[in-house]
Amino acid sequence: MKLKFTGFSDPGLIRSSNQDAYYVDPEGRFFIVADGMGGHAGGEEASHIATREIQAYLVANWNLPESDPELLEKALWQANEAILQDQQNHPERADMGTTVVVVLFRQVEAPWCAHIGDSRLYRLRRSQLEQITEDHTWVARAIKVGDITPEEARMHPFRHVLSRCLGREDLNQFDVQLLNLSAGDRLLLCSDGLTEELIDEKIADYLQHPSLEKASISLIEAAKEQGGHDNITVVIVELQN
C-alpha cells in the first residue's frame, strides 16, 4: 500500500499564539501532532521540543533492530527528558507540558501508534469514524466508570484536566498499539482544538472529502465556525492500493 498525506495547523480565533505543533515526514514514515500547555511561551516550547525530539530519535534509529513499539516508546521518553531538562534550564516554563500522538509506518501493512494526553487518532473506514486512542483526561476516566455521560463531558468544567502528558517527572507509561488498517482507510491525527468544537459525526462528514487538503482545511474552518476557541491541528493519512 502507498500513503498519501497532508497536515495543517491554525491558531483559531481566540488564542494569540499557536501552541500546537505537528510533523509530516516527507517520506511518509511517521506523523506527529502535539498540543502544548503552560502559557504562551511554555506550551509552544513544549510541543515543539516534543515534535523535534521524536522526529530526531526516529530518524536516527530507524534502521536499528528494535521493534516498532520499542522505537516509539524510546522516542517519547527522549522527548519527555528534553522537556524536563528545558524546565530546569528555564524555571519560568516549569509547568509546561504537551500531549502527543504519533503514527509510525515502518511497515505500511503493520503501523503502530503511541500517544499521551488528549490529542487523538481516528480511523475513517467506509464513512464510519472510530476513535482509536483513549484520552488521558479526568472526563474520559469518569465516562469509563459511568460517573458522567459523553454529552455531559463536552461541557464539564474538568474536561481539559489531563491525567498524563509529556513534561512530568512522574510519567510512567504511554499507550502504544498496533493499528488495524486496510486500503482506503484514512487516519486523522488532531489536537483537541478540533474535537472540542466538532462532534465525531461532523468530523466524519468533512473527512470524506476526496481531496485530503480540502478535507483538512474544511475541518479547520468548521471548527473555527463553531468558535475556534483553541489552536486547531489536523494531519490526514490515506492508505492507497
Buried (B, 14 or more C-beta within 10 A) or exposed (E): BEBEBBBBBBBBBEBEEBBBBBBBBEEBBBBBBBBBBBBEBBBBBBBBBBBBBBBBBBBEBBEEEBEBBEBBBBBBBBBBBBBBEBBEEEEEBEBBBBBBBBBBBBEEEEBBBBBBBBBBBBBBBEEEBEBBBBBBBBBBBBBEEEEBEEEEBEEBEEBBEBBBBBBBEEBEEBBBBEBEBEEEBBBBBBBBBBBBBBEBEBBBBBBEBEEBEEBBBBBBBBBBEBEBBBBBBBBBBBBEE
